[in-house]
Amino acid sequence: MKVNYRQLSVMVFLSFVALKFFALPGVMYTHAENMSWVVTLSLVLIDGLYTLWILSLMKKNQSKNFLEFLTDIMGPVFARILLIILLVKYALLAGHIVKGLDLFVVENLYAKLDWYIYILPLMGLIGFMIYKGIRNIGRVSELIVWPIAIGCIYIGFKGLSGVEWMEFLPFFKDGFAPLLKCSYSYISWFGSSVFLFALFGYVDFETEKKSTIFKYLFLALFVIMLLHIVFYGLFGRVSPTHGYCISDVGQYSAERSSVDELSWLVVSLWIVAQVVQLALFCFCMSKCIQFIFNAKMSIWSDLSVVGFLFAWSLTGERIVKLEKIYFSNFLSILTIVTQYILPIILWIGFSINEKQKRRKNEKTNKNTF
């Protein structure tokens, strides 16, 4: 089953905001300091352009899934190599969300709650969602997108009164070098359009409204920048000591009468958003496995994905050590390849393939007459 264009746009919005409010704002401050918001703005804008680029490529190849598209332009061997690379990328993103949810529950809800009490139901829910398919994930995304957007905007505006605007001065006091280093070190939290590759052939563009994707891209940009700027304006130099932007901003700026309201908003909406995003990346993993092994039944790839997440969660407290992966050169290079270089390669390959087809058709037509 396919998702419609609005559901796709909604999933793009959720993918943009999914990882931006975990540890990202705090750790970015260690490199770019008061100019961290410039790094965020630049990378989100680049992500928006790449999203539109990939969507245009998908629209031109609506009848092909990603394996067929890759095989058509570069052959079956290189197609599967790229799928393996993407599978690793999706697995790391899914694993990061699981780790983030684990720490979020421990630090913000129940400090002594046994992991299996919430991990086992989570695994069952994720398995059910990816088994039901991308249309199911798209429908759930439609239900939660506006409550999440409104909730984030509400928290952001509540925190504006406490922002110290002088924290952002002076501009570019250390030049552009720290910003470039920050962009490279934390680029794995960006590249939000990477999930689109697995959705080739699963999107119905017939009901397309061109303004839809632009509306949700602008909304994502507004939400991300609002909360990041408020976060840096509230905490300044102590930003690296804060792990969760969305909850810390809400708790810092809330009045006593609204603390419970904000806590409910952050816990319920944010966890739901992360679960939906986790299901999306797991669906992408499952499709990659199917393509790599030519599997016709999705149940086995779905089970293998759930098994991976369960094994990842079994590491318990040791999972914190895996944070080194997310700040390593390996992941930065992998991210640059999959999220920024790969679309360029695919577009070049597609363009060359189309030119060859046109020449072949022209020769055929000449021979016919």
N, C-alpha and C positions, 0 to 999 in steps of 0.2 A: 504494500500500500504506500501511496505517496503522500507527502505533506504539501499543503498549499503554500503560496508565496508569503502569506501573512504569518503562518506558523514558522516558516523558515526565518523570516525577519525577527520574530520573537526569540527564536533560539539563538540568533546572532546577538541580540541584545544580552541575553543571559550569559552567553559565552564571553562577551566583553567584560561583564562585571564580575564574573565568577571568582577569579583569583585575585582581583585587585584590592580586596579588603581584608585579606589574611595578613601575613607579616610584611607584605610588599612595601607599604608606605614607610614603615619604621626602618627597615633595613636599607632602603634607598637613601635615607637621610645620611647614612654613614659615608656615602660617596659624594652626593650632590648637595647635601645640606639644604639651605633655603631655596635652592633652584630645583629641587626634586620634582616639583610640579611641572616644570618645563619638560623634563624627561618624559613624564607620564603623558603630557599633552602631545608631544611629538610622536611618541610610539603609538598612541591611540589613533592619531590622525593617519599614520602610515598603515595601521591595521584596517582602517576604514577603506582606504584606497585599494588595498589588496583584497578585501572582501568583495568590493564591487568588481574587481578584475576577475576573481575566481567565479563569481556568479555569472558574469558574461560568458565565460568559458563553459560553464555548466549549461547555460541556456542554449548554446550552439550544439550541444551534444546530449540532448534530452533523452535520446533513445538508448544511451549506453551507460552501463555501470562503470565504476572506476577501473576495474580490471580490463574491460573491453576498450575503454578509452586509452589506457596506458599501452595495452598490447597493440593497438592500432598504430600508435606513433613511435613505439620503441621496441616492440617484440615482447614475447612472453617472459624471457629470462630477466631483462632489466625491469620489466613491470613488477615481477615478484620481489626483486631486490628493493625497489622503492616501497612496496607494500610492507616489507619487513621493517624498513626504517620508520615508516609511519606507525606501524604497530608498536614499536618501542616508544615513540613519542606519545601516542595515546595512553599507553600503559603508565608512563611516568606522570602524565597529567592526572589520570584517574587515581594513581597511588598518592599523589600529592593532595588531592581533595579528600581522600579517605584519612590521611594523616591529619589534615587540617580539621576535619570534623571530629576526629578522635580528641585532639588537643582542645578544640572548642568546647566539647562536652565536659572534659575534665576541668578546664580552667574557668568556665562560666556557669556550669550547671551543677555537676556532682563530682567532687574531688575524689571520692572513694568508690565510685560506681564501677563495677566489674565490666570490662570491655565487651564481653559476649552478650550482655543484657541489651545493648543497643546495636552491636555489630551484626549479630545473627539476624535480627529482623531487617536490618539494612541490606544484608546480602540477599535475603528473600525478596525484598521489594525491588532491588536492582535487577535480579534475575527475572522477575515477572515483567518489569517494564521493558527490558530489551527483548524478551520473548514475544511480547505483544507488538513490538515493532516501532519504527520511527514515528508513525502516525500517532501512536499512544503518547510518546514523549512530546510531540508537537502540541497535542491537545492539552496536556497538563501544563506545558509552558504558556499557552494562551490564558489559562485560568489564573496563573500566579504572577504574570509579568507586571500588570498594573499595580496590584497591592505591593509588590516588591519595589517598583519604581517610586510610587508615592511614599512608601515607608522610608526609603533611603533619602528622598528629597526632604521629607519632614524632619528626619534626624539632622540632616545637613543644615537646614534653616534654623533649627533650634540651637545649633552650635555656633551660628554666625555671631551672636551677641558676645561671645567670649573670645573671639579671634583677635590676636594681637598682630595687626597688619605690619608693624615694624619688624616682625620676625622675617619678612620676605626681603628686607633690605640689608646690604646693597645688592643690586642685581649683578650676577656674573663676576663676583669679586675675585674668583680664582680662574676665570676664563672658561673655555669650553671643554678642556681636558677632563675634569671630573664628571661632566655630564655624559661624555662619550664612554667613559669607563663604567659609569652607572648603567647606561643603556645596555652595554655588552653584558655586564654581570647579571642583570635581572631581566634580560629580554625573554626568558622562559615564561614569565607571567603575561606576556603579550602574544601577538600572533594569533588572535582569537579566531581567525577564519580557518584554522587548520582542520577543523572538524568537517568542513564543507567537502573535502575530497571524498570522504566515505559516502556522501549523499548524492553523488553522481547517479542520475537515473531515478532518484527517489523524490524529486521535486516536480510539482505541477506548476508550470509557468503560464498556463493558459489563463488563469485568473489574475495575472500579474497587474499590480498597480505600481507604477514606477516610484511613486512617492512613499510607498510603504517602507522599503528598506532604508531610505534616507531619514524617515521619521524616527525609526528605532535606532539608527546609528547616531543621530543627533541626541536622542534621549540617553543613550549609553554614555556618550561623551560628556553630557551635562551632569549626569549622576556621578560618574567617576571623578571628574574634576571638582565638583562641589565638595564631595566628601574628602578628597585628598587635600584640597586647599584648607578646608576647615580643620582637618587633622593637624596639618603642619602649623596652622595659625594658633591652635590651642596648645600644642605640646612643644613646638619649637625644638630646642636642642635635646630634649628628653624623648623625642619621637622614637629612637631605636629601642627604648625600653617598653614600648607598647606593641603588643602582638596582633591585636584585632581592631582595625580602624573603625569599623562600623559600630561595634559594641562600646569601644572606648569613647568615641565621640558622643554617643547617646548617653552613656553614664556620666560623662563629665559635665555635659550641659543641661541635664534634666533637672527640673524642679522636683522637690520632694513629692509633690502630688502626682507627678507623672512618671516617677521612676518605674513603678510596676508596669505602666502602660508601655514604656519604651523597652523594657526588658522582654515583655511578651512579644512585642513587634520584632525585635532583633532575633530572639530565639526561634520563634515559629517561622517567620518568613525567610530568614536567612538560611536556616537549616533545610527548609523545603527547596530553596533555590539551589543549594549545593547538591542535594540528592538528585534533582532533575539534571543538573549539569553532569554529575557523575554517571547517570544513566546514559546520557548522550555520548560521552567518551567511551563507555563500555559497549554501546551499540557500534561505534566506529571500530573498536577492537574486534568485535565479533565479525563484522563484515570483512575486515582485513584477513582474519583467520580463514574465513570461508573462501575468499579469493585466492589465498596462497595455496590452500590444499584442495581447491576445486570441490569443496563440500557442498552438497545440495541441501542438507538438513541443517538448519541454524541451531537446533537444540544442543548439538555437541559443542559448537563454538561458544554458545551462550554459557554453557556449564563450565567450559574452560576459563572464560573470563571471570565468572563468579568465583571459581576456584582460585584464580590468581589473586583476586581481591581478599579472599579469606586468608590465604597464605601470607599476604602482605600484612594483614591486620594481626596475625598471630605473633609477629615480632614484638608486639607489646611496646614497652618503653624503649626498646632498642630502635624503634622506628625513627626516633628523634635523630639518631646518628645518620640516617639516610638524608638528612637535610644537607649534608655535604654534597650530595649529588646535584641538588638544585642550585648550588652556587659554584659549580665546577665549570671548567672550560668545555668539558665534554657536552654538557647539556646546552650551553650557550651556542656552541657550534652546531649541534643537532637542531636546535631551534631555528637558527639562521638558515640552515639548509632546507628544512621542511616547510617553514612558514614564509620565507622570502625568496630563496633561490629557486625552489621547486616550482612555484607558479610561473616564474619566468621561463624555466626550461620547458614546462608543459605548453606554454603559449607559443614558444618558438617551434617546438615539435609539431604542434597542431597546425601552425601557419604553413610550415614546410609540407606537411602531409596534404593539406588542402590544395596547395599549389600543384603538387604532383598529381592529385586527382583531377584538377581542372585541365592540366596539360594532357592527361590520358584521355579525358572525355573529348577534348578538342581534336586529338589525333583520330579517335574513334569516329567522330562526326565527319572529319575530312575523308576518311577511308570509305565511309558509308556513301557519301555523295560522289 
